[in-house]
Amino acid sequence: MIYFHGGYDFPAGSVGVLSDSKIRIRSPRNHAYLMRRTMVLEGELKGTSQADIRQKLEYMSQFFQIDGNNSGLYHDDGSPSVHLLTNVGSLSGVRLLQAPSFNRSDPAEYTTYRSFTFTVQADYPILFADTIFDWSETVRYRGNCGPRKQQIELDTGAPDEQIVSQQTVQYIIQSGRAVGTIGYPDPPDPLYSELLQDPDEGKGFDDPIPQGSGFTLYPRRWQYIMASNIPRDGRPVPKSIVPPVF
């Protein structure tokens, strides 16, 4: 088998897979939304002399300077093996976590060969995953629609309590933030749309969070201010997780 990294092909049989792990990454909503693959490779470059080995190592290192290179093993017939990380379909692109590093000190090292290890990683979306990465909402109430009392200070004696409003307004502030994985999510409707104070409605967008060559997380905010003449006690409505479709 032959290992390719970007435009560099290692000599046949010179690189092997030490590990190929697949970890499901979960969102704050405890729902897996991406698969993180990490491959640890071990290889060996052979040479006829120290100068030959040095030249081969220097040439190899030119292909391990940047991220974004497809990296993996191919069968002898040229078909890809299961141990292959590609940029296509990846959220992050292929990342080089560890460039070829040298950690052996056998007597024959750098005389007839030089062994090395390197690590590559890429994130891939999980099919049918929940498209809401995070969701939080708060509903706050100010006032209870009861009478408004005011203490009037007098020249002498205790203050005089007076009712200046027989009935007051209860204000309801509904605000929240959501983060989508494939685009900006839609904010929820106001709890009491008929009580909405239209000039105080607020919706906004935060910068999407980049990962690799694109974006993966899209934050959205909202705030509604409502006014009621009777006490209310509506609660936030949890955002349900969309079940997988097969």
C-alpha positions as CSV (number, residue, x, y, z in Angstrom):
1,M,0.0,0.0,0.0
2,I,1.1,3.6,-0.7
3,Y,0.5,6.5,1.5
4,F,-0.2,9.9,-0.1
5,H,-0.2,13.3,1.7
6,G,-1.1,16.1,-0.6
7,G,1.2,15.9,-3.6
8,Y,3.7,13.6,-1.9
9,D,3.6,9.8,-2.3
10,F,5.7,7.8,0.2
11,P,7.6,4.7,-1.1
12,A,5.3,1.7,-1.1
13,G,5.0,0.0,2.3
14,S,6.9,2.7,4.1
15,V,4.0,4.1,6.1
16,G,1.6,2.3,8.4
17,V,-1.4,3.3,10.5
18,L,-0.8,3.2,14.2
19,S,-4.3,4.3,15.0
20,D,-7.4,5.6,13.2
21,S,-9.9,6.9,15.9
22,K,-13.4,8.1,15.3
23,I,-14.8,10.3,18.1
24,R,-18.4,11.6,18.0
25,I,-18.4,15.2,19.1
26,R,-21.5,16.3,20.9
27,S,-23.1,19.8,21.1
28,P,-24.1,21.5,24.4
29,R,-27.5,19.9,23.7
30,N,-25.8,16.5,24.1
31,H,-26.5,15.5,20.5
32,A,-23.7,14.2,18.2
33,Y,-23.2,16.5,15.3
34,L,-19.8,15.7,13.9
35,M,-17.3,12.8,13.6
36,R,-13.7,13.7,14.4
37,R,-11.2,11.3,12.8
38,T,-7.6,11.3,13.9
39,M,-5.0,9.1,12.3
40,V,-1.5,8.5,13.8
41,L,1.0,7.3,11.2
42,E,4.4,5.7,11.5
43,G,6.8,5.6,8.7
44,E,10.4,5.0,7.6
45,L,12.5,6.5,4.8
46,K,15.4,4.5,3.6
47,G,18.6,5.9,2.1
48,T,22.0,5.0,0.9
49,S,23.8,7.5,3.1
50,Q,23.2,10.3,5.6
51,A,23.2,12.8,2.8
52,D,20.7,10.8,0.9
53,I,18.4,10.5,3.9
54,R,18.7,14.2,4.7
55,Q,17.7,15.1,1.1
56,K,14.7,12.8,1.3
57,L,13.6,14.2,4.6
58,E,13.9,17.7,3.5
59,Y,11.9,17.0,0.3
60,M,9.2,15.2,2.4
61,S,8.9,18.1,4.9
62,Q,7.9,20.5,2.1
63,F,4.5,18.8,1.8
64,F,3.8,19.1,5.6
65,Q,3.9,22.9,5.9
66,I,0.2,23.7,5.6
67,D,-3.3,22.2,6.3
68,G,-5.7,21.1,3.7
69,N,-4.0,18.1,2.1
70,N,-5.8,14.8,1.5
71,S,-4.0,12.2,3.5
72,G,-4.3,8.5,3.5
73,L,-3.5,5.0,2.3
74,Y,-4.3,3.7,-1.2
75,H,-4.3,0.1,-2.3
76,D,-1.8,-1.2,-4.7
77,D,-4.4,-0.9,-7.5
78,G,-4.8,2.8,-6.8
79,S,-8.2,2.6,-5.0
80,P,-8.5,4.4,-1.7
81,S,-8.5,2.4,1.5
82,V,-10.7,3.1,4.6
83,H,-7.7,4.9,6.1
84,L,-8.1,8.2,4.1
85,L,-8.9,11.7,5.2
86,T,-10.3,14.0,2.5
87,N,-11.1,17.7,2.3
88,V,-14.2,17.0,0.3
89,G,-17.1,16.5,2.8
90,S,-15.0,17.7,5.7
91,L,-16.1,20.6,7.9
92,S,-12.6,21.4,9.0
93,G,-10.5,20.3,6.1
94,V,-7.6,17.9,6.9
95,R,-5.5,19.3,9.7
96,L,-1.9,18.4,10.4
97,L,-1.7,18.0,14.1
98,Q,1.8,16.8,14.2
99,A,4.3,17.1,11.3
100,P,6.7,14.3,10.8
101,S,8.6,13.9,14.1
102,F,11.6,11.8,15.1
103,N,11.6,10.0,18.4
104,R,13.7,7.0,18.0
105,S,17.4,6.6,18.7
106,D,18.3,3.2,17.5
107,P,21.9,2.8,16.3
108,A,20.9,2.4,12.7
109,E,18.8,5.6,12.7
110,Y,20.1,8.1,10.1
111,T,22.6,5.6,8.7
112,T,20.4,3.5,6.4
113,Y,16.9,4.7,7.4
114,R,15.1,7.3,9.5
115,S,11.8,6.5,11.2
116,F,9.1,9.1,12.0
117,T,5.5,9.6,13.1
118,F,2.9,12.2,12.1
119,T,-0.8,12.9,12.9
120,V,-3.6,14.2,10.8
121,Q,-7.2,15.0,11.7
122,A,-10.5,16.0,10.1
123,D,-14.1,16.6,11.1
124,Y,-17.0,15.3,9.2
125,P,-20.8,16.0,9.7
126,I,-23.0,13.2,11.0
127,L,-25.9,12.5,8.7
128,F,-29.4,13.5,10.1
129,A,-27.8,15.2,13.0
130,D,-29.7,17.9,14.9
131,T,-29.1,21.2,13.1
132,I,-29.4,23.2,16.4
133,F,-26.0,23.3,18.1
134,D,-27.1,25.3,21.1
135,W,-30.3,26.9,22.3
136,S,-31.1,29.0,25.3
137,E,-34.0,31.3,26.1
138,T,-35.0,33.4,29.2
139,V,-38.4,34.9,30.0
140,R,-38.4,37.6,32.7
141,Y,-41.3,39.4,34.3
142,R,-41.3,42.9,35.8
143,G,-44.4,43.8,37.7
144,N,-47.6,42.0,38.7
145,C,-50.3,44.4,37.5
146,G,-51.2,45.5,41.1
147,P,-51.6,49.0,42.3
148,R,-48.7,51.4,42.4
149,K,-48.1,52.9,45.8
150,Q,-46.0,55.9,46.6
151,Q,-44.7,57.3,49.9
152,I,-45.3,61.0,50.2
153,E,-42.9,62.7,52.7
154,L,-44.5,65.3,54.9
155,D,-43.1,68.3,56.7
156,T,-43.8,66.5,60.0
157,G,-44.8,62.9,60.9
158,A,-44.5,59.7,59.1
159,P,-44.7,59.6,55.2
160,D,-48.2,59.3,53.8
161,E,-48.8,56.2,51.6
162,Q,-50.9,57.0,48.5
163,I,-52.1,54.8,45.6
164,V,-51.1,56.7,42.4
165,S,-52.2,53.9,40.0
166,Q,-55.0,51.5,40.7
167,Q,-53.6,49.0,38.1
168,T,-50.1,48.8,36.6
169,V,-48.5,47.1,33.6
170,Q,-46.6,43.8,33.7
171,Y,-43.6,43.8,31.3
172,I,-42.5,40.5,29.8
173,I,-39.0,40.3,28.3
174,Q,-38.4,37.2,26.2
175,S,-34.8,36.9,25.0
176,G,-32.5,34.1,23.8
177,R,-29.7,32.9,21.6
178,A,-29.4,29.9,19.3
179,V,-26.6,28.5,17.2
180,G,-27.2,26.5,14.0
181,T,-24.8,24.1,12.4
182,I,-25.9,24.5,8.7
183,G,-27.2,28.1,8.8
184,Y,-28.8,30.7,11.0
185,P,-31.8,29.2,12.9
186,D,-35.2,30.8,13.0
187,P,-36.0,32.5,16.4
188,P,-39.1,31.4,18.2
189,D,-42.4,33.4,18.1
190,P,-43.2,35.7,21.0
191,L,-45.1,34.0,23.9
192,Y,-47.8,36.6,23.6
193,S,-47.7,38.1,20.1
194,E,-50.8,40.2,20.8
195,L,-48.9,42.0,23.6
196,L,-45.8,42.7,21.7
197,Q,-44.5,46.2,21.8
198,D,-43.5,46.4,18.1
199,P,-40.8,49.1,18.3
200,D,-39.0,47.0,21.0
201,E,-38.8,43.8,19.0
202,G,-35.1,42.9,18.4
203,K,-33.5,40.2,16.2
204,G,-29.9,39.9,15.4
205,F,-27.1,37.8,13.9
206,D,-23.6,37.2,15.2
207,D,-20.6,36.4,12.9
208,P,-20.5,32.8,11.9
209,I,-17.7,30.8,13.4
210,P,-15.1,29.6,10.8
211,Q,-13.7,26.1,10.7
212,G,-11.3,25.1,8.0
213,S,-12.2,26.8,4.8
214,G,-15.8,27.5,5.7
215,F,-18.2,28.1,8.5
216,T,-19.8,25.6,10.9
217,L,-21.7,27.5,13.6
218,Y,-24.2,30.4,13.0
219,P,-25.3,32.3,16.1
220,R,-28.7,34.1,16.2
221,R,-30.2,36.4,19.0
222,W,-33.7,37.7,19.7
223,Q,-35.6,39.8,22.2
224,Y,-39.3,40.6,22.6
225,I,-40.8,43.1,25.0
226,M,-44.5,42.6,25.8
227,A,-46.9,44.5,28.1
228,S,-49.9,42.9,29.8
229,N,-52.7,44.3,31.9
230,I,-53.1,41.0,33.7
231,P,-50.4,38.8,35.3
232,R,-48.8,36.2,33.0
233,D,-46.5,33.3,33.7
234,G,-45.6,31.8,30.4
235,R,-42.3,29.7,30.3
236,P,-39.7,29.3,27.6
237,V,-40.6,26.6,25.1
238,P,-37.7,24.0,24.8
239,K,-36.4,23.5,21.3
240,S,-37.0,19.9,20.5
241,I,-34.3,17.7,18.8
242,V,-35.3,16.5,15.3
243,P,-35.1,12.7,15.3
244,P,-33.1,11.0,12.6
245,V,-34.8,10.1,9.3
246,F,-33.8,6.8,7.7
